[in-house]
Amino acid sequence: MLVGLSSHSKPARGVAKSTERWLTIVRYATATEAINALRSEKYALAVAVKQRGAIPVGALCAKPRVALWFGNEHDGASKAAIAAADLHYWIPLVGMVDSLNVSVAAAVSLYAVTENRRRVLPRAMSAKLRAAWYHRDVRGADAILRRFNAT
C-alpha cells in the first residue's frame, strides 16, 4: 500500500512506467489523518532523518509492520511526522554525502525492511488484490476471473 497526501500529484507516468497500477494507493487530506490510519492498522511509523542518533536503516527489518515516511529532498520530513514517529532511522553514508535523493532513500529503505522477510500473502488476500488489479488494467477481467474461479 502506498499512502499519500491529497495535495500531491499522481505518479509521473514517464517515471513510474505504469507500476502505480499494481499498487493500492490511499490518499489522505492531512498528515494527521494518514498517521491515524496507519496506527489503526498497527503500523510502526518510521521516519527517515539525517540524525546519526537514530537507528540505522538495517534495524527496520526487525519490526513486524513498518510504514516508511519520507519528506522532500530539501527539507526532509515535517516536524509533525518526526514528532509522531515511533522510529527515527538514518541511512549510513560515507564521504562528504549527507543525504540521498528521496527515490534512492526509499529504495534503500524498502530493501532493508524486506531483506529478511519471505512473506506470502494468504491465498484469499492474494486473490482479492489480483482481482482488483486486473479490473484496473485488463479488458474482460470479470470473464477471466470467473474462468479461474478467482473472484
C-alpha beads as a LAMMPS data file, in Angstrom:
LAMMPS data file: protein, C-alpha beads

151 atoms
150 bonds

1 atom types
1 bond types

-500.0 500.0 xlo xhi
-500.0 500.0 ylo yhi
-500.0 500.0 zlo zhi

Masses

1 110.0

Atoms # bond

1 1 1 0.000 0.000 0.000
2 1 1 1.214 3.480 -0.800
3 1 1 -0.096 6.310 1.354
4 1 1 -0.072 9.859 0.046
5 1 1 -1.437 13.246 0.957
6 1 1 -4.138 14.560 -1.362
7 1 1 -2.201 17.698 -2.240
8 1 1 0.397 15.616 -4.060
9 1 1 0.085 14.778 -7.716
10 1 1 -0.244 11.334 -9.255
11 1 1 2.894 9.297 -10.004
12 1 1 4.582 10.613 -13.140
13 1 1 3.860 8.112 -15.922
14 1 1 7.283 8.523 -17.503
15 1 1 8.966 7.818 -14.194
16 1 1 6.627 5.225 -12.706
17 1 1 6.357 3.300 -16.007
18 1 1 2.747 2.407 -15.073
19 1 1 3.822 0.458 -11.984
20 1 1 1.339 2.523 -9.976
21 1 1 -1.388 0.274 -11.422
22 1 1 -0.074 -2.562 -9.250
23 1 1 -0.193 -0.580 -6.006
24 1 1 -3.055 0.220 -3.721
25 1 1 -2.761 3.989 -3.291
26 1 1 -4.620 5.586 -0.407
27 1 1 -4.714 9.381 -0.180
28 1 1 -5.404 11.452 2.935
29 1 1 -6.168 15.154 3.257
30 1 1 -3.740 15.671 6.150
31 1 1 -0.687 14.043 7.674
32 1 1 -2.654 13.533 10.899
33 1 1 -5.312 11.510 9.050
34 1 1 -2.605 9.360 7.418
35 1 1 -0.831 8.799 10.744
36 1 1 -4.098 7.837 12.486
37 1 1 -4.994 5.401 9.694
38 1 1 -1.563 3.747 9.852
39 1 1 -1.779 3.471 13.636
40 1 1 -5.231 1.870 13.402
41 1 1 -3.677 -0.794 11.147
42 1 1 -0.939 -1.399 13.770
43 1 1 1.945 0.002 11.709
44 1 1 5.021 1.423 13.396
45 1 1 5.710 4.774 11.750
46 1 1 9.369 5.051 10.730
47 1 1 10.674 8.413 9.535
48 1 1 13.928 8.851 7.656
49 1 1 16.074 11.557 9.280
50 1 1 19.645 12.781 8.970
51 1 1 20.342 12.404 12.690
52 1 1 23.090 9.963 13.438
53 1 1 21.474 9.231 16.826
54 1 1 18.655 7.434 15.038
55 1 1 18.709 3.684 14.370
56 1 1 20.390 2.503 11.163
57 1 1 18.067 1.555 8.328
58 1 1 19.045 -2.115 8.625
59 1 1 17.389 -2.333 12.056
60 1 1 13.963 -1.772 10.476
61 1 1 13.756 -5.402 9.349
62 1 1 13.179 -6.448 12.979
63 1 1 9.846 -4.626 13.125
64 1 1 6.778 -6.663 12.086
65 1 1 4.743 -3.857 10.441
66 1 1 6.544 -0.726 9.359
67 1 1 5.231 2.284 7.460
68 1 1 8.069 4.312 5.940
69 1 1 7.580 8.072 5.870
70 1 1 9.729 10.287 3.671
71 1 1 9.944 14.027 3.453
72 1 1 11.065 16.026 0.494
73 1 1 14.673 16.125 -0.672
74 1 1 15.367 19.622 0.558
75 1 1 13.708 19.849 3.977
76 1 1 13.187 16.212 4.934
77 1 1 10.142 15.035 6.875
78 1 1 7.867 17.570 8.534
79 1 1 8.178 18.328 12.234
80 1 1 4.743 16.761 12.747
81 1 1 5.814 13.484 11.106
82 1 1 9.061 13.388 13.078
83 1 1 7.212 14.042 16.341
84 1 1 4.606 11.366 15.575
85 1 1 7.126 8.715 14.518
86 1 1 7.653 5.546 16.500
87 1 1 11.082 5.130 14.925
88 1 1 13.663 7.548 13.556
89 1 1 16.161 5.944 11.238
90 1 1 19.026 7.002 9.038
91 1 1 20.856 5.525 6.098
92 1 1 24.562 5.303 6.910
93 1 1 26.621 7.154 4.299
94 1 1 30.336 7.670 3.881
95 1 1 32.344 10.511 2.478
96 1 1 31.033 14.008 2.035
97 1 1 27.489 12.943 1.147
98 1 1 24.949 13.533 3.904
99 1 1 21.689 12.724 2.101
100 1 1 20.226 10.815 -0.829
101 1 1 17.643 11.564 -3.480
102 1 1 14.245 10.622 -1.989
103 1 1 13.671 7.842 -4.540
104 1 1 17.054 6.314 -3.702
105 1 1 16.374 6.641 0.038
106 1 1 13.011 4.914 -0.488
107 1 1 14.613 2.077 -2.463
108 1 1 17.333 1.523 0.150
109 1 1 14.745 1.628 2.937
110 1 1 12.371 -0.801 1.216
111 1 1 15.243 -3.191 0.616
112 1 1 16.266 -3.011 4.278
113 1 1 12.713 -3.613 5.515
114 1 1 12.060 -6.557 3.198
115 1 1 15.544 -8.105 3.074
116 1 1 14.906 -10.899 5.566
117 1 1 11.166 -11.259 5.035
118 1 1 9.822 -14.001 2.889
119 1 1 6.135 -13.392 3.420
120 1 1 3.464 -14.954 1.341
121 1 1 0.061 -13.318 1.365
122 1 1 -2.811 -15.523 2.476
123 1 1 -4.477 -17.034 -0.596
124 1 1 -7.760 -15.109 -0.159
125 1 1 -5.964 -11.759 0.194
126 1 1 -3.756 -12.506 -2.795
127 1 1 -6.803 -13.364 -4.926
128 1 1 -8.626 -10.190 -3.823
129 1 1 -5.655 -7.965 -4.717
130 1 1 -5.098 -9.713 -8.039
131 1 1 -8.783 -9.282 -8.926
132 1 1 -8.698 -5.561 -8.050
133 1 1 -5.561 -5.038 -10.126
134 1 1 -6.955 -6.969 -13.095
135 1 1 -10.117 -4.867 -13.010
136 1 1 -7.973 -1.750 -13.307
137 1 1 -5.840 -2.984 -16.159
138 1 1 -7.231 -5.961 -18.079
139 1 1 -10.105 -5.763 -20.538
140 1 1 -12.571 -8.587 -19.835
141 1 1 -11.219 -9.140 -16.324
142 1 1 -14.571 -10.421 -14.976
143 1 1 -14.718 -13.253 -17.507
144 1 1 -11.095 -14.217 -16.904
145 1 1 -11.531 -14.221 -13.139
146 1 1 -14.753 -16.280 -13.391
147 1 1 -12.990 -18.823 -15.593
148 1 1 -10.268 -19.278 -12.988
149 1 1 -12.760 -19.012 -10.108
150 1 1 -10.679 -16.180 -8.619
151 1 1 -13.332 -13.597 -7.789

Bonds

1 1 1 2
2 1 2 3
3 1 3 4
4 1 4 5
5 1 5 6
6 1 6 7
7 1 7 8
8 1 8 9
9 1 9 10
10 1 10 11
11 1 11 12
12 1 12 13
13 1 13 14
14 1 14 15
15 1 15 16
16 1 16 17
17 1 17 18
18 1 18 19
19 1 19 20
20 1 20 21
21 1 21 22
22 1 22 23
23 1 23 24
24 1 24 25
25 1 25 26
26 1 26 27
27 1 27 28
28 1 28 29
29 1 29 30
30 1 30 31
31 1 31 32
32 1 32 33
33 1 33 34
34 1 34 35
35 1 35 36
36 1 36 37
37 1 37 38
38 1 38 39
39 1 39 40
40 1 40 41
41 1 41 42
42 1 42 43
43 1 43 44
44 1 44 45
45 1 45 46
46 1 46 47
47 1 47 48
48 1 48 49
49 1 49 50
50 1 50 51
51 1 51 52
52 1 52 53
53 1 53 54
54 1 54 55
55 1 55 56
56 1 56 57
57 1 57 58
58 1 58 59
59 1 59 60
60 1 60 61
61 1 61 62
62 1 62 63
63 1 63 64
64 1 64 65
65 1 65 66
66 1 66 67
67 1 67 68
68 1 68 69
69 1 69 70
70 1 70 71
71 1 71 72
72 1 72 73
73 1 73 74
74 1 74 75
75 1 75 76
76 1 76 77
77 1 77 78
78 1 78 79
79 1 79 80
80 1 80 81
81 1 81 82
82 1 82 83
83 1 83 84
84 1 84 85
85 1 85 86
86 1 86 87
87 1 87 88
88 1 88 89
89 1 89 90
90 1 90 91
91 1 91 92
92 1 92 93
93 1 93 94
94 1 94 95
95 1 95 96
96 1 96 97
97 1 97 98
98 1 98 99
99 1 99 100
100 1 100 101
101 1 101 102
102 1 102 103
103 1 103 104
104 1 104 105
105 1 105 106
106 1 106 107
107 1 107 108
108 1 108 109
109 1 109 110
110 1 110 111
111 1 111 112
112 1 112 113
113 1 113 114
114 1 114 115
115 1 115 116
116 1 116 117
117 1 117 118
118 1 118 119
119 1 119 120
120 1 120 121
121 1 121 122
122 1 122 123
123 1 123 124
124 1 124 125
125 1 125 126
126 1 126 127
127 1 127 128
128 1 128 129
129 1 129 130
130 1 130 131
131 1 131 132
132 1 132 133
133 1 133 134
134 1 134 135
135 1 135 136
136 1 136 137
137 1 137 138
138 1 138 139
139 1 139 140
140 1 140 141
141 1 141 142
142 1 142 143
143 1 143 144
144 1 144 145
145 1 145 146
146 1 146 147
147 1 147 148
148 1 148 149
149 1 149 150
150 1 150 151
